[in-house]
Amino acid sequence: MHHLGVGADHRGKHCILIAVDTAATVVHLPMGEIIATNSIDPAKTYWRNAMKPRPPAGGSHT
């Protein structure tokens, strides 16, 4: 099973997924807003949302 990292903020929203080659874009339908972009790597099972900043490496949660 594979998972796109879209984010819990968008749970329950009506969206459309546009996939071209190794790129996936998730669009919120009523607004036309792009809420996630993902690069597909078949060797992985989870693809994080490239629009969200990465957490600090080895960072503490404060």
N, C-alpha and C positions, 0 to 999 in steps of 0.2 A: 504494500500500500504506500502511496506517495502523498505528501502533504505540501500545500502552498502556504507559506506564512503570510497571512493577510492581516491578522490582528484581531483581538477580541473586541476592539472598538467598533468593528464592522459586523459583528454577529447579528444575524437576522435581517441584514440589508439585502435587497434584491439587486443582484449583480449579474454581469455577463463576463465570461472569460474569453479573451482573444489570445489564441496561441499561434505563433509563427516560428517554425523551426525550434530553437531552444529558448525562446522568449515567451513569457506569459504575462498578460496585462489584465488586471481585474478592474472593471469599470462599474461604478455605482449607477444603476440604470436611471432613476428619476432625475438625477443631477448631471449625469455625464462626467462625473469626477473620477479620475484615475485614483484608485485607492491602494493599488499594489502593483509592483513590477517584480517579476521573478525570472532569474536565469535558470533554465532547466539543465541539471546535470544527471543523466540517467544512472550514474553510479551512486547517487545519494537518494535518500527517501524523504528528505525535508528540504524545501527551498525557501529561504528567508526572504522577506519583503525588502527589496533593495532601496525602497523609499524611506525606511526607518534607519536611524543611525545605529551603528554597532555599539554595544556596551563596551566599556573600557576593558582591556585585556587583564584578566586576573583581578579585576576591580572588586572593591568591597561594596556592599549594598548599604548605603547610608541614607 
